[in-house]
Amino acid sequence: MGEITTSLVLAGELVATGDARLASIVTLSLQVSLTATLLACLIGMPLGALLAVGRFPGRHTLIVLFNGLMGLPPVVVGLLVYLLLSRAGPLGQFGLLFTPAAMIIAQTILIVPIVAALARQVIEDAWREYREQLRSLGASRLRAAMTLLWDGRFSLTTAGLAGFGRAIAEVGAVMIVGGNIDGVTRVMTTTIALETSKGDLPLALALGLILIAVVLAVNTAAFMLRQWAEKRWG
Amino acid sequence: MGIGMAWLVLDRLGLTENGVCIINDVSLKVGAGRTAILGPNGAGKSTLLRLMHGLLRPSAGAQHWPAPLTQGMVFQRPVMLRTTALANVEYGLKLRGIKTPERRQRAMAALERVGLPAIAERPARRLSGGEQQRVALARAWALEPQVLFLDEPTASLDPASSREVERIIREIAASGTRIVMTTHNLGQARRIAEEVLFIDSGRVVEQSPVEEFFTRPRHVAAQRFLEEETP
């Protein structure tokens, strides 16, 4: 009990004093996961919309595939990206392994299925409601998909958030492709794993608290945005 | 059979879904400027309208347009995009590739014709049901369709909104657009239509000028329907 209290106090001090090491770790975490989320939204949302609105052979297979890939294990994604980026791998020439770029790639791959599958659900529901009206006005399927993406923008924040939540919290993929190099690829989750095993609990706890706070803050912001949007746009 | 030169011909049109026959062997010519489709609930009124508009593909027969006409449709429940009323009206024009200055002007003019210029910048989904339906009418009207299909356009509206929507429909008709509408409001059919298509269990069993239909219905199903529906 005493150790936990001491660790919590030390963790509070680290946060309160704006510890430089802590700050750089938090910043890198946010940079990597937010970039991955942005990329995953750019790829996953149009993909989800096309899965919802499109009519092509293999559509149902793809839907099931993306739903299944939502549960993709981070360590497996890490391993695959590692094989792709390692010196002997097909993309080895770019020298990306053990850089933040590799971490962004891995997290993007990890969360594209989440964003796409959730976006598909949102767009498919809207399509059911809008379909006849949009067709009557002469919208092509592609055009309809674009319209629905824009119209569903507030509901789609949930899909983006689910992706971000997954990215910022995962440790397996970034550990493998980033290597947890101090000052280069060390993020919140990998630090927590390392410091815990080393016995430095205050830093691990401080990062854990910040991680929770960040996730809560982002979700609160998104909730408020949706509330506002509902009120403003119905 | 039918009033005026036929502009739409249905030839043995049928629709069967999951083994259930919804529209059964309908052959007729539409030539009237204002047509009402009447019939009991579940008779196939809305389905027939959707087949005419091309939202549904018939499983039997065909429809012919002697001359191709531009079409629009207004639904029972208006579907409003999460944007302003004006942008909703502009959306249809945008799909036609009409560029901004003209697009805005035409959308605004359409909103004026439905009596709603004041709410142009308001979020469409926050408007009342009656206002939303008028925005939907403006959206369809802005495209100046040669035929406008309306599916129970006043079914979910209060009497005042219904009157306003009826006024707009009459104005759209007066501007030269052909009207085909389903309704369960007999007074409305009488006020708006020139000709009635009466549908019963997926078959159009009577096509008559409106006065004739209401005073001397020929088909027994139509007679029964009018007896039951007339207070």
Boltz contact constraints between the chains, C-beta under 6 A:
constraints:
  - contact:
      token1: [A, 130]
      token2: [B, 79]
      max_distance: 6.0
  - contact:
      token1: [A, 132]
      token2: [B, 55]
      max_distance: 6.0
  - contact:
      token1: [A, 133]
      token2: [B, 79]
      max_distance: 6.0
  - contact:
      token1: [A, 136]
      token2: [B, 73]
      max_distance: 6.0
  - contact:
      token1: [A, 137]
      token2: [B, 92]
      max_distance: 6.0
  - contact:
      token1: [A, 137]
      token2: [B, 95]
      max_distance: 6.0
  - contact:
      token1: [A, 138]
      token2: [B, 95]
      max_distance: 6.0
  - contact:
      token1: [A, 139]
      token2: [B, 95]
      max_distance: 6.0
  - contact:
      token1: [A, 151]
      token2: [B, 81]
      max_distance: 6.0
  - contact:
      token1: [A, 151]
      token2: [B, 82]
      max_distance: 6.0
  - contact:
      token1: [A, 233]
      token2: [B, 82]
      max_distance: 6.0
  - contact:
      token1: [A, 233]
      token2: [B, 123]
      max_distance: 6.0
  - contact:
      token1: [A, 233]
      token2: [B, 125]
      max_distance: 6.0
  - contact:
      token1: [A, 234]
      token2: [B, 123]
      max_distance: 6.0
  - contact:
      token1: [A, 234]
      token2: [B, 125]
      max_distance: 6.0
  - contact:
      token1: [A, 234]
      token2: [B, 126]
      max_distance: 6.0
